[in-house]
Each structure stands twice: as C-alpha cells, then as structure tokens.
Amino acid sequence: MAKLIYSAIASLDGYVEDEHGKFDWAAPDEEVHRFVNDMERPIGTYLYGRRMYETMVYWETVSGQEPAIRDYAEIWQAAEKVVFSTTLETVSSARTRIEHAFDPDAIERLKAAAERDVSVGGPALAARAFEGGLVDECHLFFHPVTVGGGKPALPGGVRLELQHERRFAAGVVYLSYRVV
C-alpha cells in the first residue's frame, strides 16, 4: 500500500503563509531544492485543493531555469494530480482531474491501489486527510524566519513521531515524522 505524505514548507513558528497570504520567504535554495526533488521522486499522485493547485500549476510550463528547478518540473509533470474543488471547472495541466468532494474512502482506495506514494498538498486539504486518519507521514521544511501568524502548517491534535532530520547550510531544517 502506498503512503499518504503531507509535505510543507513552513516558517519557524509553524505557518505556510503569513497573515497576508505571502510565502515569498519560503523559496528553497539550490541545496534544499535538490533534496526536495529526491523526496518527491517516489510520488505518483498529488492531491491538492484549488488554491494549492493554482500555485503549483506553475510547474507545468516552467522552463529555462537552473537544473534543480527543471528537475522538479519534470517530476511534477510526470505525476497524476487530483484537485478537490467545488468551484474549479477546468484544469490547465496534463494528468490532472477535478473531484468535487473529498471522500476519505476514495483516498483509502487510491492508497491501496497505488504503486507509488501519494502526496497531499496544502494545509486545509491535509487537515481533512488528518481528520480521516489517512496521513502516514509528514515532511516539514522549517525556514529560519518567523511570520507571527497566518495559515498554520498543521491542524491541532496531530501526534507525530520523529523519523529523520537534516539541517541545511541556509538554516532550513527538514523534519520527517510518522503519524501516530
């Protein structure tokens, strides 16, 4: 059975965006980007809400960038994408479909049938997956900045067990957890 993995880039105080919806502080440097790419290679399907999909669809057409960015674009383009939205009518990326309702049973079936791991992106959709007991692991990248408020990376009540950690030269810390 495939794992459902929640990955997020967060401020040191635990937010994925500040109070104004900004996350420009979260751009990974080359070292972190290469590591992220290696973490994302096993992903066969990305689960997104509308807003996260609209942010990530950038990777469908990016070109002419440094090697780590081109590599991530290829990884993202090769994966299936499922966008959960009641308002989105069309998508602008290949290998992408829209689901109008988040069904925990359907996600469980997807995990059971998948040959590669599944990733859930965005804290709101991830919160629903946590509520359904679907998330197996969390991969969190904490940047050395505090934003003082905004959108939290994790919902309340999640219990985690540390699996791995890594520190990067720019001060970013990666923590991998198993959900308990």
ZAFIGU-674501 format. One line per field, with one value per atom (N, C-alpha, C): residue number from 1; residue in three letters; atom name; y, z, x. Coordinates in steps of 0.001 Angstrom, whole numbers, always signed. Layout:
loza <- NUM, ...
seke <- ALA, ...
milo <- CA, ...
v <- Y, ...
w <- Z, ...
u <- X, ...
! end
This chain:
loza <- 1, 1, 1, 2, 2, 2, 3, 3, 3, 4, 4, 4, 5, 5, 5, 6, 6, 6, 7, 7, 7, 8, 8, 8, 9, 9, 9, 10, 10, 10, 11, 11, 11, 12, 12, 12, 13, 13, 13, 14, 14, 14, 15, 15, 15, 16, 16, 16, 17, 17, 17, 18, 18, 18, 19, 19, 19, 20, 20, 20, 21, 21, 21, 22, 22, 22, 23, 23, 23, 24, 24, 24, 25, 25, 25, 26, 26, 26, 27, 27, 27, 28, 28, 28, 29, 29, 29, 30, 30, 30, 31, 31, 31, 32, 32, 32, 33, 33, 33, 34, 34, 34, 35, 35, 35, 36, 36, 36, 37, 37, 37, 38, 38, 38, 39, 39, 39, 40, 40, 40, 41, 41, 41, 42, 42, 42, 43, 43, 43, 44, 44, 44, 45, 45, 45, 46, 46, 46, 47, 47, 47, 48, 48, 48, 49, 49, 49, 50, 50, 50, 51, 51, 51, 52, 52, 52, 53, 53, 53, 54, 54, 54, 55, 55, 55, 56, 56, 56, 57, 57, 57, 58, 58, 58, 59, 59, 59, 60, 60, 60, 61, 61, 61, 62, 62, 62, 63, 63, 63, 64, 64, 64, 65, 65, 65, 66, 66, 66, 67, 67, 67, 68, 68, 68, 69, 69, 69, 70, 70, 70, 71, 71, 71, 72, 72, 72, 73, 73, 73, 74, 74, 74, 75, 75, 75, 76, 76, 76, 77, 77, 77, 78, 78, 78, 79, 79, 79, 80, 80, 80, 81, 81, 81, 82, 82, 82, 83, 83, 83, 84, 84, 84, 85, 85, 85, 86, 86, 86, 87, 87, 87, 88, 88, 88, 89, 89, 89, 90, 90, 90, 91, 91, 91, 92, 92, 92, 93, 93, 93, 94, 94, 94, 95, 95, 95, 96, 96, 96, 97, 97, 97, 98, 98, 98, 99, 99, 99, 100, 100, 100, 101, 101, 101, 102, 102, 102, 103, 103, 103, 104, 104, 104, 105, 105, 105, 106, 106, 106, 107, 107, 107, 108, 108, 108, 109, 109, 109, 110, 110, 110, 111, 111, 111, 112, 112, 112, 113, 113, 113, 114, 114, 114, 115, 115, 115, 116, 116, 116, 117, 117, 117, 118, 118, 118, 119, 119, 119, 120, 120, 120, 121, 121, 121, 122, 122, 122, 123, 123, 123, 124, 124, 124, 125, 125, 125, 126, 126, 126, 127, 127, 127, 128, 128, 128, 129, 129, 129, 130, 130, 130, 131, 131, 131, 132, 132, 132, 133, 133, 133, 134, 134, 134, 135, 135, 135, 136, 136, 136, 137, 137, 137, 138, 138, 138, 139, 139, 139, 140, 140, 140, 141, 141, 141, 142, 142, 142, 143, 143, 143, 144, 144, 144, 145, 145, 145, 146, 146, 146, 147, 147, 147, 148, 148, 148, 149, 149, 149, 150, 150, 150, 151, 151, 151, 152, 152, 152, 153, 153, 153, 154, 154, 154, 155, 155, 155, 156, 156, 156, 157, 157, 157, 158, 158, 158, 159, 159, 159, 160, 160, 160, 161, 161, 161, 162, 162, 162, 163, 163, 163, 164, 164, 164, 165, 165, 165, 166, 166, 166, 167, 167, 167, 168, 168, 168, 169, 169, 169, 170, 170, 170, 171, 171, 171, 172, 172, 172, 173, 173, 173, 174, 174, 174, 175, 175, 175, 176, 176, 176, 177, 177, 177, 178, 178, 178, 179, 179, 179, 180, 180, 180
seke <- MET, MET, MET, ALA, ALA, ALA, LYS, LYS, LYS, LEU, LEU, LEU, ILE, ILE, ILE, TYR, TYR, TYR, SER, SER, SER, ALA, ALA, ALA, ILE, ILE, ILE, ALA, ALA, ALA, SER, SER, SER, LEU, LEU, LEU, ASP, ASP, ASP, GLY, GLY, GLY, TYR, TYR, TYR, VAL, VAL, VAL, GLU, GLU, GLU, ASP, ASP, ASP, GLU, GLU, GLU, HIS, HIS, HIS, GLY, GLY, GLY, LYS, LYS, LYS, PHE, PHE, PHE, ASP, ASP, ASP, TRP, TRP, TRP, ALA, ALA, ALA, ALA, ALA, ALA, PRO, PRO, PRO, ASP, ASP, ASP, GLU, GLU, GLU, GLU, GLU, GLU, VAL, VAL, VAL, HIS, HIS, HIS, ARG, ARG, ARG, PHE, PHE, PHE, VAL, VAL, VAL, ASN, ASN, ASN, ASP, ASP, ASP, MET, MET, MET, GLU, GLU, GLU, ARG, ARG, ARG, PRO, PRO, PRO, ILE, ILE, ILE, GLY, GLY, GLY, THR, THR, THR, TYR, TYR, TYR, LEU, LEU, LEU, TYR, TYR, TYR, GLY, GLY, GLY, ARG, ARG, ARG, ARG, ARG, ARG, MET, MET, MET, TYR, TYR, TYR, GLU, GLU, GLU, THR, THR, THR, MET, MET, MET, VAL, VAL, VAL, TYR, TYR, TYR, TRP, TRP, TRP, GLU, GLU, GLU, THR, THR, THR, VAL, VAL, VAL, SER, SER, SER, GLY, GLY, GLY, GLN, GLN, GLN, GLU, GLU, GLU, PRO, PRO, PRO, ALA, ALA, ALA, ILE, ILE, ILE, ARG, ARG, ARG, ASP, ASP, ASP, TYR, TYR, TYR, ALA, ALA, ALA, GLU, GLU, GLU, ILE, ILE, ILE, TRP, TRP, TRP, GLN, GLN, GLN, ALA, ALA, ALA, ALA, ALA, ALA, GLU, GLU, GLU, LYS, LYS, LYS, VAL, VAL, VAL, VAL, VAL, VAL, PHE, PHE, PHE, SER, SER, SER, THR, THR, THR, THR, THR, THR, LEU, LEU, LEU, GLU, GLU, GLU, THR, THR, THR, VAL, VAL, VAL, SER, SER, SER, SER, SER, SER, ALA, ALA, ALA, ARG, ARG, ARG, THR, THR, THR, ARG, ARG, ARG, ILE, ILE, ILE, GLU, GLU, GLU, HIS, HIS, HIS, ALA, ALA, ALA, PHE, PHE, PHE, ASP, ASP, ASP, PRO, PRO, PRO, ASP, ASP, ASP, ALA, ALA, ALA, ILE, ILE, ILE, GLU, GLU, GLU, ARG, ARG, ARG, LEU, LEU, LEU, LYS, LYS, LYS, ALA, ALA, ALA, ALA, ALA, ALA, ALA, ALA, ALA, GLU, GLU, GLU, ARG, ARG, ARG, ASP, ASP, ASP, VAL, VAL, VAL, SER, SER, SER, VAL, VAL, VAL, GLY, GLY, GLY, GLY, GLY, GLY, PRO, PRO, PRO, ALA, ALA, ALA, LEU, LEU, LEU, ALA, ALA, ALA, ALA, ALA, ALA, ARG, ARG, ARG, ALA, ALA, ALA, PHE, PHE, PHE, GLU, GLU, GLU, GLY, GLY, GLY, GLY, GLY, GLY, LEU, LEU, LEU, VAL, VAL, VAL, ASP, ASP, ASP, GLU, GLU, GLU, CYS, CYS, CYS, HIS, HIS, HIS, LEU, LEU, LEU, PHE, PHE, PHE, PHE, PHE, PHE, HIS, HIS, HIS, PRO, PRO, PRO, VAL, VAL, VAL, THR, THR, THR, VAL, VAL, VAL, GLY, GLY, GLY, GLY, GLY, GLY, GLY, GLY, GLY, LYS, LYS, LYS, PRO, PRO, PRO, ALA, ALA, ALA, LEU, LEU, LEU, PRO, PRO, PRO, GLY, GLY, GLY, GLY, GLY, GLY, VAL, VAL, VAL, ARG, ARG, ARG, LEU, LEU, LEU, GLU, GLU, GLU, LEU, LEU, LEU, GLN, GLN, GLN, HIS, HIS, HIS, GLU, GLU, GLU, ARG, ARG, ARG, ARG, ARG, ARG, PHE, PHE, PHE, ALA, ALA, ALA, ALA, ALA, ALA, GLY, GLY, GLY, VAL, VAL, VAL, VAL, VAL, VAL, TYR, TYR, TYR, LEU, LEU, LEU, SER, SER, SER, TYR, TYR, TYR, ARG, ARG, ARG, VAL, VAL, VAL, VAL, VAL, VAL
milo <- N, CA, C, N, CA, C, N, CA, C, N, CA, C, N, CA, C, N, CA, C, N, CA, C, N, CA, C, N, CA, C, N, CA, C, N, CA, C, N, CA, C, N, CA, C, N, CA, C, N, CA, C, N, CA, C, N, CA, C, N, CA, C, N, CA, C, N, CA, C, N, CA, C, N, CA, C, N, CA, C, N, CA, C, N, CA, C, N, CA, C, N, CA, C, N, CA, C, N, CA, C, N, CA, C, N, CA, C, N, CA, C, N, CA, C, N, CA, C, N, CA, C, N, CA, C, N, CA, C, N, CA, C, N, CA, C, N, CA, C, N, CA, C, N, CA, C, N, CA, C, N, CA, C, N, CA, C, N, CA, C, N, CA, C, N, CA, C, N, CA, C, N, CA, C, N, CA, C, N, CA, C, N, CA, C, N, CA, C, N, CA, C, N, CA, C, N, CA, C, N, CA, C, N, CA, C, N, CA, C, N, CA, C, N, CA, C, N, CA, C, N, CA, C, N, CA, C, N, CA, C, N, CA, C, N, CA, C, N, CA, C, N, CA, C, N, CA, C, N, CA, C, N, CA, C, N, CA, C, N, CA, C, N, CA, C, N, CA, C, N, CA, C, N, CA, C, N, CA, C, N, CA, C, N, CA, C, N, CA, C, N, CA, C, N, CA, C, N, CA, C, N, CA, C, N, CA, C, N, CA, C, N, CA, C, N, CA, C, N, CA, C, N, CA, C, N, CA, C, N, CA, C, N, CA, C, N, CA, C, N, CA, C, N, CA, C, N, CA, C, N, CA, C, N, CA, C, N, CA, C, N, CA, C, N, CA, C, N, CA, C, N, CA, C, N, CA, C, N, CA, C, N, CA, C, N, CA, C, N, CA, C, N, CA, C, N, CA, C, N, CA, C, N, CA, C, N, CA, C, N, CA, C, N, CA, C, N, CA, C, N, CA, C, N, CA, C, N, CA, C, N, CA, C, N, CA, C, N, CA, C, N, CA, C, N, CA, C, N, CA, C, N, CA, C, N, CA, C, N, CA, C, N, CA, C, N, CA, C, N, CA, C, N, CA, C, N, CA, C, N, CA, C, N, CA, C, N, CA, C, N, CA, C, N, CA, C, N, CA, C, N, CA, C, N, CA, C, N, CA, C, N, CA, C, N, CA, C, N, CA, C, N, CA, C, N, CA, C, N, CA, C, N, CA, C, N, CA, C, N, CA, C, N, CA, C, N, CA, C, N, CA, C, N, CA, C, N, CA, C, N, CA, C, N, CA, C, N, CA, C, N, CA, C, N, CA, C, N, CA, C, N, CA, C, N, CA, C, N, CA, C, N, CA, C, N, CA, C, N, CA, C, N, CA, C, N, CA, C, N, CA, C, N, CA, C, N, CA, C, N, CA, C, N, CA, C, N, CA, C
v <- -1178, +0, +1242, +2209, +3469, +4269, +5133, +6044, +7350, +7997, +9360, +10269, +11164, +12024, +13476, +14178, +15614, +16310, +17120, +17896, +19373, +20127, +21560, +22290, +23509, +24443, +25431, +25609, +26441, +27394, +28451, +29346, +28628, +29144, +28526, +28514, +29478, +29493, +28736, +27959, +26985, +27418, +28443, +28912, +28673, +28334, +28152, +29445, +30387, +31730, +32707, +33963, +34967, +35454, +36451, +36965, +37565, +37899, +38486, +37461, +36193, +35139, +35033, +35706, +35695, +34537, +33985, +32923, +33067, +34294, +34549, +34190, +34125, +33731, +32238, +31474, +30012, +29446, +30286, +29772, +29000, +27739, +26933, +27311, +27245, +27446, +26146, +26148, +25000, +23721, +23803, +22618, +22009, +22849, +22368, +21849, +22559, +22138, +20747, +20482, +19138, +18072, +18377, +17435, +17209, +18293, +18181, +17312, +17537, +16741, +15254, +14906, +13499, +12949, +13784, +13363, +13180, +13961, +13935, +12862, +12337, +11337, +10139, +9621, +8459, +8786, +10058, +10447, +10168, +9455, +9155, +10006, +10527, +11331, +12452, +13647, +14800, +15106, +15321, +15743, +17208, +18048, +19485, +20024, +21081, +21935, +22922, +23715, +24651, +25640, +26262, +27287, +26695, +25531, +24912, +24516, +23990, +23646, +24889, +25981, +27212, +27726, +27453, +27805, +26845, +25563, +24536, +24400, +24832, +24667, +25435, +26323, +27000, +25977, +24809, +23794, +23124, +23353, +22772, +23416, +24698, +25420, +26053, +25887, +26497, +25946, +26832, +26387, +27332, +26883, +27733, +28096, +27307, +27609, +26737, +26883, +26067, +24590, +23700, +22256, +21743, +22181, +21684, +22066, +23233, +23675, +22877, +22691, +21868, +20446, +19905, +18554, +18454, +19426, +19382, +19482, +20337, +20461, +19119, +18389, +17068, +16091, +16118, +15256, +15575, +16859, +17294, +16954, +17220, +16955, +15473, +14595, +13152, +12559, +13233, +12696, +12999, +12172, +12443, +13534, +14351, +15388, +15271, +15346, +15365, +16659, +17483, +18766, +18664, +18922, +18895, +20316, +20545, +21888, +21834, +22695, +22827, +23977, +24778, +25942, +25829, +25056, +24927, +24082, +24589, +23863, +23206, +23785, +23210, +23291, +22464, +22484, +22839, +23317, +23736, +22939, +21728, +20862, +19462, +18758, +17378, +16481, +15314, +14281, +14778, +15628, +16283, +16088, +15776, +15684, +16432, +16817, +17527, +16565, +16606, +15907, +16983, +16880, +17926, +17683, +16511, +16219, +15395, +15670, +14899, +13707, +12517, +11284, +10445, +10369, +9588, +8139, +7528, +6140, +6036, +7019, +7020, +7195, +8018, +8208, +6922, +6248, +4962, +3953, +3929, +3022, +3420, +4717, +5204, +4737, +4881, +4436, +2938, +2167, +708, +263, +989, +601, +1200, +2244, +2977, +2181, +2276, +1657, +2609, +3896, +4914, +5712, +6398, +7162, +8298, +8787, +9867, +11019, +12241, +13424, +14301, +14846, +15818, +17164, +18161, +19485, +20515, +21390, +22449, +22074, +22987, +22648, +22397, +23024, +22806, +21398, +20991, +19640, +18610, +18904, +17989, +17814, +18887, +18782, +17789, +17797, +16834, +15413, +15274, +13946, +13475, +14387, +14024, +13588, +14356, +14021, +12617, +12235, +10923, +9809, +10145, +9139, +8602, +9415, +8973, +9259, +10258, +10691, +9737, +9246, +8331, +9030, +10036, +10739, +12228, +13024, +14465, +14766, +15519, +16002, +17521, +18080, +19507, +20173, +21299, +22095, +23429, +23657, +24887, +25890, +27068, +28148, +29025, +29585, +30386, +31798, +31854, +33118, +32912, +33932, +33884, +34907, +34558, +35469, +35961, +35364, +35882, +35561, +34843, +34494, +34210, +33682, +33341, +31988, +31198, +29877, +28833, +28114, +27109, +25920, +25374, +24217, +22959, +22824, +21604, +21934, +21055, +21239, +20836, +21243, +20840, +19356, +18798, +17432, +16348, +16703, +15707, +15227, +13917, +13332, +12752, +13117, +12735, +12099, +11219, +10594, +10896, +11539, +11929, +10711, +10762, +9701, +10151, +11309, +11806, +13315, +13807, +15251, +15581, +16789, +17246, +18760, +19269, +20711, +21127, +22261, +22773, +24043, +24341, +25466, +26798, +27000, +28276, +28381, +27350, +27387, +26661, +26138, +25352, +24018, +23555, +22272, +21400, +20174, +19201, +18213, +17983, +17007, +16079, +14791, +13789, +13068, +12977, +12366, +11248, +10271, +9266, +9725, +9607, +9975, +8814, +9135, +8096, +8271
w <- +0, +0, +0, -790, -850, +425, +744, +1882, +1391, +2270, +2023, +2837, +2147, +2762, +2646, +3766, +3764, +3821, +2808, +2759, +2813, +3564, +3657, +3966, +3464, +3813, +4779, +5943, +6983, +7583, +8178, +8971, +10266, +10967, +12224, +13250, +13140, +14059, +13512, +12438, +12022, +11012, +10219, +9235, +7812, +6904, +5497, +4705, +5227, +4664, +5805, +5556, +6597, +6599, +7406, +7544, +6254, +5306, +4036, +2903, +3239, +2224, +1489, +1955, +1301, +1815, +923, +1298, +541, +155, -596, +192, +1493, +2362, +2248, +1598, +1585, +383, -518, -1714, -1321, -1736, -1369, -2196, -1580, -2336, -3097, -3835, -4675, -3852, -2699, -1875, -1400, -896, -409, -1577, -2704, -3863, -4341, -4393, -4810, -3842, -2551, -1538, -1705, -1894, -2124, -3343, -4407, -5627, -5330, -4577, -4240, -3384, -2520, -1691, -2540, -3605, -4429, -5521, -5856, -6936, -6750, -5528, -5369, -5450, -5543, -5553, -6931, -6923, -8167, -8363, -7246, -7317, -6286, -6725, -5834, -5623, -4371, -4024, -3606, -4252, -3982, -3811, -3028, -3072, -4218, -4503, -5629, -5489, -4338, -4180, -4332, -3743, -3867, -5316, -5986, -7396, -8212, -7976, -8724, -8478, -7304, -7033, -7749, -7689, -8220, -9737, -10390, -11842, -12574, -11891, -12411, -12997, -12365, -12765, -14085, -14596, -15871, -17045, -16915, -18051, -17766, -16572, -16252, -17196, -17606, -18480, -18342, -18841, -18891, -17550, -16531, -15205, -14867, -13647, -13172, -13096, -13061, -13132, -12082, -10832, -9788, -10095, -10661, -10995, -12178, -13198, -14350, -13893, -12999, -12490, -11758, -10881, -10170, -11132, -12147, -13131, -13790, -14139, -14752, -13790, -12530, -11512, -11385, -11282, -11097, -12321, -13490, -14716, -14908, -14464, -14654, -13717, -12629, -11631, -12008, -11488, -11568, -10559, -10870, -9958, -9806, -8557, -8273, -7524, -8079, -7477, -6877, -5583, -4902, -4854, -5590, -5672, -6072, -5455, -5864, -6847, -7054, -7937, -9223, -9225, -10409, -11460, -12690, -13759, -14735, -14909, -15820, -15177, -15689, -15219, -16399, -16089, -17155, -17130, -16622, -16618, -17048, -17628, -18046, -16820, -17010, -15972, -14718, -14916, -13816, -13962, -12829, -12837, -11626, -11722, -10649, -9957, -8638, -7819, -7037, -7001, -6344, -4851, -4372, -2944, -2477, -1256, -648, +57, -439, +92, +710, +2041, +2678, +2205, +1944, +1469, +93, -764, -2095, -1982, -1041, -843, -313, +571, +1088, -58, -948, -2111, -3034, -3217, -4041, -3462, -2146, -1483, -1674, -1530, -1630, -3047, -4055, -5441, -6017, -5397, -5956, -5859, -6900, -6910, -6363, -6348, -5842, -4762, -3924, -2829, -3342, -2448, -2725, -1802, -2311, -1524, -1415, -238, -66, +176, -604, -520, -66, +795, +1318, +2667, +3641, +5000, +5175, +4389, +4557, +4111, +2944, +2467, +3363, +3773, +4665, +5976, +6498, +7742, +7579, +6424, +6175, +6100, +5497, +5425, +6817, +7640, +9021, +9772, +9629, +10290, +9922, +8664, +8195, +8525, +9228, +9588, +8377, +7349, +6085, +5956, +6677, +6521, +7281, +6585, +7180, +7650, +6896, +7202, +6936, +7629, +7393, +7076, +6008, +5644, +5725, +6733, +7006, +6859, +6158, +5955, +6663, +7758, +8528, +8128, +7669, +7277, +8492, +8561, +9726, +9679, +9715, +9730, +10540, +11262, +11930, +11245, +11067, +10401, +11339, +12524, +13551, +13407, +12383, +12191, +10728, +10448, +9083, +9026, +8024, +7841, +8460, +9510, +10169, +9247, +9390, +8588, +9002, +10281, +10804, +11595, +11512, +12359, +13794, +14723, +16107, +16303, +17343, +17721, +16971, +16128, +15376, +16234, +16370, +17129, +16144, +16331, +15386, +16113, +15396, +15908, +14925, +15410, +14562, +13958, +12630, +11928, +11482, +10836, +10286, +10464, +10437, +10476, +9652, +9111, +8360, +8417, +8576, +8613, +7335, +6762, +5532, +5823, +4941, +5139, +5340, +4662, +4753, +6016, +6879, +8120, +8072, +6918, +6811, +7524, +8216, +8900, +8347, +7940, +7461, +8580, +8852, +9842, +9207, +9321, +8806, +9990, +9970, +11066, +10554, +11399, +11194, +12027, +11468, +12207, +13141, +14428, +15412, +15907
u <- +842, +0, +889, +511, +1243, +1009, +1952, +1815, +1198, +451, -15, +890, +1582, +2588, +2150, +2182, +1930, +3277, +3564, +4807, +4462, +5262, +5019, +6322, +6383, +7441, +6812, +7425, +6823, +7849, +7321, +8166, +8512, +9490, +9900, +8769, +7855, +6717, +5502, +5714, +4715, +3674, +3959, +2986, +3483, +2549, +2908, +2751, +1973, +1862, +1667, +2034, +1852, +396, +98, -1270, -1822, -940, -1357, -1354, -1160, -1148, +173, +1195, +2514, +3361, +4166, +5098, +6407, +6765, +7991, +9247, +9141, +10257, +10556, +9680, +9777, +10524, +11011, +11686, +12944, +13034, +14204, +15425, +16609, +17836, +18163, +19245, +19612, +19786, +20432, +20664, +19341, +18455, +17167, +16327, +16378, +15580, +15993, +17278, +17734, +17232, +17260, +16769, +15259, +14510, +13066, +12802, +13551, +13364, +13521, +14546, +14758, +13619, +13053, +11917, +10655, +10524, +9317, +9350, +10515, +10602, +9670, +9479, +8586, +7093, +6733, +5326, +4716, +3610, +2900, +1666, +1112, -111, -42, -414, -532, -2003, -2404, -3746, -3679, -4498, -4480, -5890, -5995, -7172, -6969, -7984, -7908, -6758, -6614, -5568, -4173, -3934, -2618, -2359, -3375, -3207, -2857, -3545, -3278, -1860, -1296, +98, +1040, +731, +1638, +1605, +542, +437, +1551, +2209, +3406, +4385, +4490, +5465, +5116, +3924, +3524, +4261, +4616, +5201, +6560, +7103, +8390, +9465, +10360, +11454, +12637, +13782, +14963, +15559, +15286, +15780, +16991, +17479, +18593, +18183, +19153, +18872, +17885, +17974, +17063, +15626, +15422, +14069, +13530, +14336, +13903, +13597, +14423, +14223, +12884, +12583, +11313, +10135, +10257, +9177, +8898, +9937, +9752, +9089, +9485, +8879, +7390, +7069, +5683, +4841, +5369, +4613, +4320, +5209, +5040, +3992, +3681, +2746, +1298, +399, -1034, -1354, -2357, -2808, -4325, -4793, -6227, -6498, -7393, -7722, -9126, -9232, -10515, -11054, -12148, -12699, -14162, -14951, -16347, -16523, -15473, -15587, -14780, -13718, -12870, -13577, -13627, -14311, -13353, -12164, -11178, -9798, -8897, -7517, -6621, -5425, -4511, -3217, -3288, -2111, -2521, -1563, -1795, -1895, -2458, -2527, -3251, -4266, -4959, -6464, -7107, -8572, -9128, -10380, -11069, -12017, -12020, -13010, -13747, -15061, -15846, -16054, -15687, -15828, -14631, -14188, -13116, -13742, -13468, -14044, -12924, -12855, -11791, -11731, -12874, -12882, -12223, -12473, -11854, -10342, -9898, -8453, -7831, -8522, -8027, -7898, -8869, -8792, -7641, -7446, -6331, -5002, -4833, -3604, -3400, -4477, -4385, -4006, -4454, -4209, -2929, -2411, -1269, +27, +807, +2139, +3196, +2877, +3787, +3071, +3847, +3266, +2394, +1530, +587, +947, +871, +1184, -53, -285, -1357, -704, -1116, -519, -1523, -1073, -1923, -2487, -2410, -2812, -4307, -5164, -6603, -6985, -6513, -6807, -6113, -4896, -4179, -4938, -5541, -6312, -7451, -8093, -9178, -8628, -7444, -6820, -6392, -5876, -5535, -6791, -7878, -9150, -9611, -9389, -9803, -8834, -7739, -6742, -5989, -5849, -5256, -3769, -3254, -1866, -948, +68, +1042, +2304, +2744, +3994, +3839, +4663, +4785, +6239, +6464, +7795, +7732, +8369, +8281, +9642, +9654, +10861, +10637, +11365, +11217, +12291, +11847, +12761, +13058, +14252, +14645, +14060, +12745, +12028, +10752, +10335, +9035, +8135, +6869, +5939, +4844, +4731, +3851, +2377, +2000, +594, +349, -813, -1166, -1832, -1492, -2084, -1168, -1640, -797, -506, +688, +1096, +355, +51, -574, -1837, -2829, -4005, -3681, -4503, -4316, -4603, -3996, -4286, -3537, -2592, -1831, -664, -532, +584, +1584, +2855, +3901, +5075, +5761, +6981, +8113, +9165, +10277, +10965, +11190, +11903, +13294, +13349, +14616, +14680, +15910, +16124, +17358, +17376, +18532, +18571, +19765, +19995, +20693, +20292, +20886, +21685, +22619, +23536, +22808, +21691, +20967, +20111, +20150, +19393, +18062, +17681, +16462, +16674, +15635, +15682, +14552, +14906, +13929, +13653, +12378, +11961, +10940, +11178, +10267, +9640, +8318, +7583, +6673, +6475, +5436, +4239, +3051, +1846, +1497, +1294, +962, -464
! end
